[in-house]
Amino acid sequence: MDYFPVKEFREGWKMKVTTPQEWTPRYMFFTKGVGRHKERLASFEEALRKAKIAHFNLVHVSSIFPPFCKVIPASHGLTLLTPGQVVFCVMARQDTNENERLIASSIGLAIPKDPNHFGYLSEHHSFGENEKTAGDYAEDLAASMLATILGVEFDVDASWDKKKEIYRISNKIVRSMNITQSAIGKKDVWTTTIAAAVLVL
């Protein structure tokens, strides 16, 4: 195997000094996909391809929506990235090789009204839930986490519809949403679902 010449590498490489702002995502887009293959890993790859993010080196991160970050369409976000680039994302993933088993992967998002404040994302993956059930759960989870740090009082056991009304009245959470992918498993084939929030620096 031929390696890059050490001398040339040392002369051409320089340490880049970065600031926290450079590592704070400016944009975020959402995508999802489902893949099927006899091999488990290959079914995950197929799901990534359907989501159009298979050509990046994905790094999973935790679930904070940065202040002043803007949600953009996936079609636009993909033009800001380069194949092979290290790309940060919040991802939910589920798979099965059981016939007729229902699976789902979902990302929920809650954005505060004050753009100076951070919001929350949540990852949820499940068995036996359709897209609406899984999506509502992920969205509820993200909004509930945000509500607790904003001081919004709510009944944790209340339905998602009731919580949404409380959040709306509080005037502290401006938007919540989810992206969810569900699928039904097939015999002797691995089925994988993914949902992802992709961060663009």
NORUR-V617329 format. One record per residue. RES is the residue in one small letter. D_FIRST is the distance of its C-alpha to the first C-alpha in Angstrom with 1 decimal. Layout:
RES;D_FIRST / RES;D_FIRST
//
This chain:
m;0.0 / d;3.8 / y;6.4 / f;10.0 / p;12.2 / v;14.3 / k;17.4 / e;17.3 / f;16.7 / r;19.6 / e;21.8 / g;21.3 / w;21.6 / k;25.1 / m;26.6 / k;28.6 / v;31.9 / t;33.0 / t;36.3 / p;37.4 / q;38.6 / e;35.2 / w;34.0 / t;37.1 / p;36.7 / r;39.1 / y;38.8 / m;38.3 / f;38.2 / f;38.6 / t;37.0 / k;37.0 / g;35.8 / v;36.1 / g;33.6 / r;34.1 / h;31.8 / k;31.9 / e;29.0 / r;29.7 / l;26.5 / a;26.6 / s;30.2 / f;29.2 / e;26.7 / e;29.5 / a;31.8 / l;29.5 / r;29.3 / k;33.1 / a;33.3 / k;31.0 / i;28.7 / a;25.8 / h;23.6 / f;23.9 / n;22.3 / l;25.6 / v;26.9 / h;30.2 / v;33.0 / s;36.6 / s;39.6 / i;41.1 / f;42.1 / p;42.0 / p;45.2 / f;45.7 / c;42.8 / k;43.5 / v;42.9 / i;41.8 / p;41.2 / a;37.7 / s;37.7 / h;38.1 / g;35.7 / l;32.8 / t;33.2 / l;32.7 / l;29.2 / t;25.8 / p;23.2 / g;20.5 / q;23.1 / v;23.8 / v;27.3 / f;29.9 / c;32.2 / v;34.9 / m;34.4 / a;36.5 / r;35.1 / q;36.8 / d;36.1 / t;38.0 / n;38.0 / e;41.8 / n;44.0 / e;46.2 / r;45.0 / l;45.2 / i;42.5 / a;42.2 / s;40.1 / s;41.7 / i;41.4 / g;44.6 / l;45.3 / a;48.4 / i;48.9 / p;51.7 / k;54.3 / d;53.6 / p;50.4 / n;50.0 / h;49.5 / f;46.4 / g;46.5 / y;44.9 / l;42.6 / s;42.6 / e;40.4 / h;42.1 / h;40.9 / s;43.4 / f;44.8 / g;48.0 / e;48.4 / n;48.7 / e;47.3 / k;50.5 / t;50.9 / a;47.3 / g;47.4 / d;50.7 / y;49.5 / a;46.4 / e;48.5 / d;51.2 / l;48.8 / a;47.4 / a;50.9 / s;52.3 / m;49.7 / l;50.5 / a;54.2 / t;54.2 / i;53.0 / l;55.3 / g;58.3 / v;59.2 / e;61.2 / f;60.7 / d;61.3 / v;58.0 / d;59.5 / a;60.7 / s;59.3 / w;56.7 / d;59.4 / k;61.7 / k;58.9 / k;58.0 / e;61.7 / i;61.7 / y;58.6 / r;60.2 / i;63.4 / s;61.8 / n;60.4 / k;57.3 / i;54.7 / v;54.4 / r;52.0 / s;50.3 / m;48.2 / n;45.7 / i;43.1 / t;42.9 / q;41.2 / s;42.8 / a;42.2 / i;43.6 / g;41.5 / k;41.4 / k;41.5 / d;38.2 / v;36.2 / w;34.6 / t;36.1 / t;34.7 / t;36.5 / i;35.3 / a;37.1 / a;35.6 / a;36.7 / v;34.0 / l;34.3 / v;33.8 / l;33.7
//
